[in-house]
Amino acid sequence: MTSKYSEAGVDIDKGNAFVEEIKGIVAETRQPSVIGGLGGFASHVAIDLTKYKNPVIVNSTDGVGTKLVIAHLCGKHDTIGIDLVAMCVNDLIVGGAAPLCFLDYFAVGKLEIDVAKEVVKGVAEGCRQSRCSLVGGETAEMPSIYKEGDYDLAGFVTGLVDRDRIIDGSKVAPGDIIVGLPSSGIHSNGYSLVRKICFADHNFTVNDYFDELDCTLGEELLRPTKIYVQPVLNMIEKFDIHGMVHNTGGGFIDNIPRILPKNAGAVIHTDRWKIPPIFPFLQKYGEIPEKEMYRTFNMGIGMMVIVAPTDAEAICAAFRVEGEEACIIGEIVPFSSGNQVEIL
């Protein structure tokens, strides 16, 4: 019996058609450093040696976790790609690097071109916000692994930083000030707990409207992750930043120690910023202990920037000019034993 690949669930022609559909979307993200077009076996991106004296390549990869389930429940797929880019580029910039190019991996049970195109639109929008080129990716039909209608996403970003401008936390010292930048909501962490609380424990639906959220549950849970690239890179040019923290999985408790010297701890004052209503909503319905909230969620602070006390007020003012309502949320203190991060 003669068999075809399409009979096994993989449609090469549809994959090729999808590439044609998204060429225009991808082209809109193209920066001058990109060489060649979409469709090759690999992408080529030049390094501007007039901009970088001793360039170091920085790479980051991430996904969006089970926030994908929310996109499916809402039937809305044009913002999940923004989340994908955000999770990668926000990790990249904390080391002082500027995003250069982005690749995505899109795995499906059966390729639905309309849905896939919406996903890529979101990826392209995230790249535009980051001034980063979407230079390619991979679309894989795997009917034995994913059910029809399911898909998964992974992203990969490459950036550049001069070696002597790497921000690695080595300058962080007791007395430094922690400046917080607001999040847009949950971002892309903790969604397994969110789904348990909302859909398993309480049988809410994404169409349920809650006064305390001022929107439907689906609208709140699908709110895109904020991308901090441009305001943060602008501050790197103006201030001596000692360290930065992307407040993702692990929250304040696990993320801040990643850039702290062994002799330093951090104190966070939770009354210094307005916590978005989604977090008390989840805490109430999930009966979540306070410490667990600050270890699972960003609680309204998506990025932290650590500077000398003499720069704290000035960098807050500069961030506000960029449209970021930055505020002082804590300080670096001496540390010897116990909890390296204290939440007050």
TORROPA-509772 format. One record per residue (C-alpha): residue number from 1; residue in one letter; chain; x, y, z. Coordinates in steps of 0.5 Angstrom, whole numbers, plus 500, padded with zeros to 3 digits. Layout:
residues N
- seq / type / mol / xx / yy / zz
- NUM / a / A / X / Y / Z
...
***
This chain:
residues 344
- seq / type / mol / xx / yy / zz
- 1 / m / A / 500 / 500 / 500
- 2 / t / A / 503 / 507 / 498
- 3 / s / A / 502 / 512 / 504
- 4 / k / A / 503 / 519 / 504
- 5 / y / A / 506 / 524 / 510
- 6 / s / A / 499 / 528 / 510
- 7 / e / A / 496 / 521 / 511
- 8 / a / A / 500 / 521 / 518
- 9 / g / A / 497 / 527 / 520
- 10 / v / A / 503 / 532 / 517
- 11 / d / A / 501 / 537 / 511
- 12 / i / A / 507 / 540 / 508
- 13 / d / A / 503 / 544 / 503
- 14 / k / A / 500 / 547 / 509
- 15 / g / A / 506 / 548 / 512
- 16 / n / A / 509 / 552 / 506
- 17 / a / A / 503 / 556 / 505
- 18 / f / A / 503 / 558 / 513
- 19 / v / A / 510 / 561 / 511
- 20 / e / A / 508 / 565 / 505
- 21 / e / A / 502 / 568 / 510
- 22 / i / A / 507 / 570 / 515
- 23 / k / A / 512 / 573 / 511
- 24 / g / A / 509 / 580 / 511
- 25 / i / A / 508 / 580 / 518
- 26 / v / A / 515 / 578 / 520
- 27 / a / A / 518 / 583 / 515
- 28 / e / A / 515 / 588 / 519
- 29 / t / A / 520 / 587 / 525
- 30 / r / A / 526 / 587 / 520
- 31 / q / A / 532 / 591 / 523
- 32 / p / A / 538 / 593 / 518
- 33 / s / A / 543 / 588 / 521
- 34 / v / A / 539 / 582 / 518
- 35 / i / A / 542 / 579 / 512
- 36 / g / A / 537 / 575 / 507
- 37 / g / A / 530 / 574 / 508
- 38 / l / A / 525 / 568 / 511
- 39 / g / A / 525 / 561 / 509
- 40 / g / A / 533 / 559 / 509
- 41 / f / A / 535 / 554 / 513
- 42 / a / A / 538 / 559 / 518
- 43 / s / A / 538 / 566 / 519
- 44 / h / A / 544 / 571 / 519
- 45 / v / A / 545 / 577 / 523
- 46 / a / A / 551 / 582 / 523
- 47 / i / A / 554 / 585 / 529
- 48 / d / A / 555 / 593 / 528
- 49 / l / A / 562 / 594 / 530
- 50 / t / A / 561 / 601 / 531
- 51 / k / A / 556 / 600 / 536
- 52 / y / A / 560 / 595 / 540
- 53 / k / A / 567 / 595 / 542
- 54 / n / A / 568 / 588 / 545
- 55 / p / A / 561 / 585 / 544
- 56 / v / A / 559 / 579 / 548
- 57 / i / A / 553 / 575 / 545
- 58 / v / A / 547 / 574 / 550
- 59 / n / A / 542 / 568 / 549
- 60 / s / A / 535 / 567 / 553
- 61 / t / A / 530 / 562 / 552
- 62 / d / A / 523 / 561 / 555
- 63 / g / A / 515 / 559 / 554
- 64 / v / A / 509 / 562 / 556
- 65 / g / A / 507 / 556 / 560
- 66 / t / A / 500 / 554 / 562
- 67 / k / A / 497 / 561 / 560
- 68 / l / A / 496 / 558 / 553
- 69 / v / A / 490 / 554 / 556
- 70 / i / A / 487 / 561 / 557
- 71 / a / A / 488 / 563 / 550
- 72 / h / A / 484 / 557 / 548
- 73 / l / A / 479 / 558 / 553
- 74 / c / A / 478 / 565 / 550
- 75 / g / A / 479 / 563 / 543
- 76 / k / A / 484 / 569 / 543
- 77 / h / A / 491 / 568 / 540
- 78 / d / A / 494 / 574 / 538
- 79 / t / A / 497 / 576 / 544
- 80 / i / A / 500 / 570 / 547
- 81 / g / A / 506 / 571 / 542
- 82 / i / A / 507 / 578 / 546
- 83 / d / A / 508 / 574 / 552
- 84 / l / A / 513 / 569 / 549
- 85 / v / A / 517 / 575 / 547
- 86 / a / A / 517 / 579 / 553
- 87 / m / A / 519 / 573 / 557
- 88 / c / A / 525 / 572 / 553
- 89 / v / A / 527 / 579 / 552
- 90 / n / A / 526 / 581 / 560
- 91 / d / A / 531 / 576 / 562
- 92 / l / A / 536 / 578 / 557
- 93 / i / A / 536 / 586 / 559
- 94 / v / A / 537 / 585 / 566
- 95 / g / A / 544 / 583 / 564
- 96 / g / A / 545 / 590 / 560
- 97 / a / A / 544 / 586 / 553
- 98 / a / A / 540 / 589 / 548
- 99 / p / A / 536 / 584 / 544
- 100 / l / A / 538 / 583 / 537
- 101 / c / A / 534 / 577 / 534
- 102 / f / A / 528 / 573 / 536
- 103 / l / A / 526 / 565 / 534
- 104 / d / A / 520 / 562 / 535
- 105 / y / A / 518 / 554 / 536
- 106 / f / A / 511 / 553 / 534
- 107 / a / A / 509 / 546 / 535
- 108 / v / A / 502 / 543 / 534
- 109 / g / A / 497 / 537 / 533
- 110 / k / A / 494 / 539 / 527
- 111 / l / A / 496 / 546 / 523
- 112 / e / A / 491 / 551 / 523
- 113 / i / A / 493 / 557 / 519
- 114 / d / A / 489 / 562 / 522
- 115 / v / A / 490 / 561 / 529
- 116 / a / A / 498 / 560 / 527
- 117 / k / A / 498 / 567 / 524
- 118 / e / A / 495 / 570 / 530
- 119 / v / A / 500 / 567 / 534
- 120 / v / A / 505 / 570 / 530
- 121 / k / A / 502 / 577 / 529
- 122 / g / A / 503 / 577 / 537
- 123 / v / A / 510 / 575 / 536
- 124 / a / A / 512 / 580 / 531
- 125 / e / A / 508 / 585 / 536
- 126 / g / A / 513 / 583 / 541
- 127 / c / A / 519 / 584 / 537
- 128 / r / A / 517 / 591 / 535
- 129 / q / A / 516 / 593 / 542
- 130 / s / A / 523 / 590 / 543
- 131 / r / A / 526 / 593 / 537
- 132 / c / A / 528 / 586 / 535
- 133 / s / A / 528 / 582 / 529
- 134 / l / A / 524 / 576 / 528
- 135 / v / A / 529 / 572 / 524
- 136 / g / A / 525 / 565 / 523
- 137 / g / A / 523 / 559 / 527
- 138 / e / A / 520 / 552 / 526
- 139 / t / A / 513 / 550 / 526
- 140 / a / A / 512 / 543 / 527
- 141 / e / A / 506 / 538 / 526
- 142 / m / A / 506 / 532 / 531
- 143 / p / A / 499 / 529 / 532
- 144 / s / A / 502 / 523 / 536
- 145 / i / A / 504 / 528 / 542
- 146 / y / A / 499 / 534 / 541
- 147 / k / A / 491 / 534 / 540
- 148 / e / A / 488 / 537 / 535
- 149 / g / A / 487 / 544 / 537
- 150 / d / A / 493 / 544 / 542
- 151 / y / A / 499 / 548 / 541
- 152 / d / A / 506 / 550 / 545
- 153 / l / A / 510 / 555 / 544
- 154 / a / A / 518 / 557 / 546
- 155 / g / A / 522 / 563 / 544
- 156 / f / A / 529 / 564 / 543
- 157 / v / A / 533 / 571 / 543
- 158 / t / A / 540 / 573 / 542
- 159 / g / A / 542 / 580 / 544
- 160 / l / A / 549 / 584 / 545
- 161 / v / A / 552 / 587 / 550
- 162 / d / A / 559 / 590 / 551
- 163 / r / A / 564 / 586 / 556
- 164 / d / A / 565 / 592 / 560
- 165 / r / A / 558 / 594 / 561
- 166 / i / A / 555 / 587 / 563
- 167 / i / A / 550 / 588 / 569
- 168 / d / A / 551 / 582 / 574
- 169 / g / A / 550 / 584 / 581
- 170 / s / A / 557 / 585 / 583
- 171 / k / A / 556 / 592 / 584
- 172 / v / A / 550 / 591 / 589
- 173 / a / A / 552 / 593 / 596
- 174 / p / A / 548 / 594 / 603
- 175 / g / A / 545 / 601 / 602
- 176 / d / A / 543 / 600 / 595
- 177 / i / A / 536 / 602 / 593
- 178 / i / A / 531 / 597 / 590
- 179 / v / A / 526 / 601 / 584
- 180 / g / A / 520 / 597 / 582
- 181 / l / A / 517 / 598 / 575
- 182 / p / A / 509 / 596 / 575
- 183 / s / A / 507 / 589 / 572
- 184 / s / A / 501 / 589 / 567
- 185 / g / A / 498 / 584 / 571
- 186 / i / A / 500 / 576 / 572
- 187 / h / A / 505 / 576 / 566
- 188 / s / A / 506 / 569 / 565
- 189 / n / A / 508 / 565 / 571
- 190 / g / A / 503 / 562 / 576
- 191 / y / A / 498 / 560 / 571
- 192 / s / A / 497 / 552 / 574
- 193 / l / A / 495 / 555 / 581
- 194 / v / A / 491 / 560 / 577
- 195 / r / A / 487 / 555 / 573
- 196 / k / A / 486 / 551 / 579
- 197 / i / A / 483 / 556 / 583
- 198 / c / A / 479 / 559 / 578
- 199 / f / A / 477 / 553 / 574
- 200 / a / A / 478 / 547 / 578
- 201 / d / A / 476 / 550 / 585
- 202 / h / A / 471 / 555 / 583
- 203 / n / A / 468 / 553 / 576
- 204 / f / A / 469 / 560 / 574
- 205 / t / A / 469 / 561 / 566
- 206 / v / A / 473 / 566 / 562
- 207 / n / A / 467 / 570 / 561
- 208 / d / A / 465 / 571 / 568
- 209 / y / A / 465 / 579 / 570
- 210 / f / A / 468 / 581 / 576
- 211 / d / A / 467 / 588 / 579
- 212 / e / A / 473 / 588 / 583
- 213 / l / A / 477 / 586 / 576
- 214 / d / A / 473 / 591 / 572
- 215 / c / A / 473 / 586 / 567
- 216 / t / A / 472 / 579 / 565
- 217 / l / A / 476 / 574 / 568
- 218 / g / A / 479 / 572 / 561
- 219 / e / A / 481 / 579 / 559
- 220 / e / A / 485 / 579 / 566
- 221 / l / A / 488 / 573 / 565
- 222 / l / A / 490 / 574 / 558
- 223 / r / A / 493 / 581 / 559
- 224 / p / A / 500 / 581 / 556
- 225 / t / A / 506 / 581 / 559
- 226 / k / A / 509 / 588 / 559
- 227 / i / A / 516 / 589 / 555
- 228 / y / A / 521 / 593 / 559
- 229 / v / A / 526 / 593 / 554
- 230 / q / A / 526 / 600 / 551
- 231 / p / A / 525 / 604 / 558
- 232 / v / A / 531 / 600 / 561
- 233 / l / A / 536 / 600 / 556
- 234 / n / A / 535 / 608 / 556
- 235 / m / A / 536 / 608 / 563
- 236 / i / A / 543 / 604 / 562
- 237 / e / A / 545 / 609 / 558
- 238 / k / A / 544 / 614 / 563
- 239 / f / A / 545 / 611 / 570
- 240 / d / A / 550 / 606 / 573
- 241 / i / A / 545 / 600 / 575
- 242 / h / A / 548 / 595 / 580
- 243 / g / A / 543 / 590 / 578
- 244 / m / A / 536 / 588 / 575
- 245 / v / A / 531 / 583 / 577
- 246 / h / A / 526 / 580 / 572
- 247 / n / A / 520 / 578 / 577
- 248 / t / A / 518 / 572 / 574
- 249 / g / A / 517 / 565 / 577
- 250 / g / A / 519 / 564 / 584
- 251 / g / A / 517 / 572 / 585
- 252 / f / A / 521 / 576 / 590
- 253 / i / A / 523 / 570 / 594
- 254 / d / A / 527 / 566 / 589
- 255 / n / A / 529 / 572 / 584
- 256 / i / A / 532 / 577 / 588
- 257 / p / A / 538 / 573 / 591
- 258 / r / A / 540 / 571 / 584
- 259 / i / A / 544 / 578 / 583
- 260 / l / A / 545 / 579 / 591
- 261 / p / A / 552 / 578 / 593
- 262 / k / A / 553 / 573 / 599
- 263 / n / A / 553 / 578 / 604
- 264 / a / A / 547 / 582 / 602
- 265 / g / A / 540 / 581 / 603
- 266 / a / A / 534 / 585 / 601
- 267 / v / A / 528 / 588 / 604
- 268 / i / A / 521 / 589 / 600
- 269 / h / A / 516 / 594 / 603
- 270 / t / A / 509 / 592 / 600
- 271 / d / A / 506 / 598 / 602
- 272 / r / A / 510 / 602 / 597
- 273 / w / A / 506 / 601 / 591
- 274 / k / A / 499 / 599 / 589
- 275 / i / A / 498 / 592 / 588
- 276 / p / A / 493 / 590 / 582
- 277 / p / A / 486 / 587 / 584
- 278 / i / A / 488 / 580 / 581
- 279 / f / A / 492 / 578 / 586
- 280 / p / A / 488 / 580 / 592
- 281 / f / A / 482 / 576 / 588
- 282 / l / A / 487 / 570 / 587
- 283 / q / A / 489 / 570 / 594
- 284 / k / A / 482 / 571 / 597
- 285 / y / A / 479 / 565 / 593
- 286 / g / A / 485 / 561 / 593
- 287 / e / A / 486 / 562 / 601
- 288 / i / A / 494 / 563 / 599
- 289 / p / A / 498 / 565 / 605
- 290 / e / A / 502 / 571 / 604
- 291 / k / A / 509 / 568 / 603
- 292 / e / A / 506 / 564 / 597
- 293 / m / A / 503 / 570 / 594
- 294 / y / A / 510 / 573 / 594
- 295 / r / A / 514 / 567 / 592
- 296 / t / A / 509 / 565 / 586
- 297 / f / A / 507 / 572 / 583
- 298 / n / A / 510 / 578 / 581
- 299 / m / A / 504 / 582 / 586
- 300 / g / A / 505 / 588 / 581
- 301 / i / A / 512 / 589 / 580
- 302 / g / A / 515 / 586 / 574
- 303 / m / A / 522 / 589 / 574
- 304 / m / A / 527 / 591 / 579
- 305 / v / A / 533 / 596 / 578
- 306 / i / A / 538 / 596 / 584
- 307 / v / A / 542 / 603 / 584
- 308 / a / A / 546 / 607 / 589
- 309 / p / A / 542 / 611 / 594
- 310 / t / A / 544 / 618 / 590
- 311 / d / A / 541 / 615 / 584
- 312 / a / A / 534 / 613 / 586
- 313 / e / A / 530 / 619 / 586
- 314 / a / A / 533 / 621 / 579
- 315 / i / A / 532 / 614 / 576
- 316 / c / A / 525 / 614 / 578
- 317 / a / A / 524 / 621 / 575
- 318 / a / A / 527 / 618 / 569
- 319 / f / A / 523 / 612 / 568
- 320 / r / A / 516 / 616 / 569
- 321 / v / A / 518 / 620 / 563
- 322 / e / A / 519 / 614 / 559
- 323 / g / A / 512 / 612 / 562
- 324 / e / A / 514 / 607 / 567
- 325 / e / A / 511 / 609 / 574
- 326 / a / A / 517 / 607 / 578
- 327 / c / A / 518 / 607 / 585
- 328 / i / A / 522 / 606 / 591
- 329 / i / A / 520 / 599 / 594
- 330 / g / A / 526 / 597 / 598
- 331 / e / A / 533 / 597 / 600
- 332 / i / A / 539 / 592 / 600
- 333 / v / A / 542 / 591 / 607
- 334 / p / A / 547 / 587 / 610
- 335 / f / A / 546 / 579 / 611
- 336 / s / A / 549 / 573 / 614
- 337 / s / A / 544 / 568 / 616
- 338 / g / A / 536 / 567 / 615
- 339 / n / A / 532 / 569 / 609
- 340 / q / A / 536 / 573 / 604
- 341 / v / A / 529 / 577 / 602
- 342 / e / A / 525 / 580 / 607
- 343 / i / A / 518 / 582 / 605
- 344 / l / A / 515 / 587 / 610
***
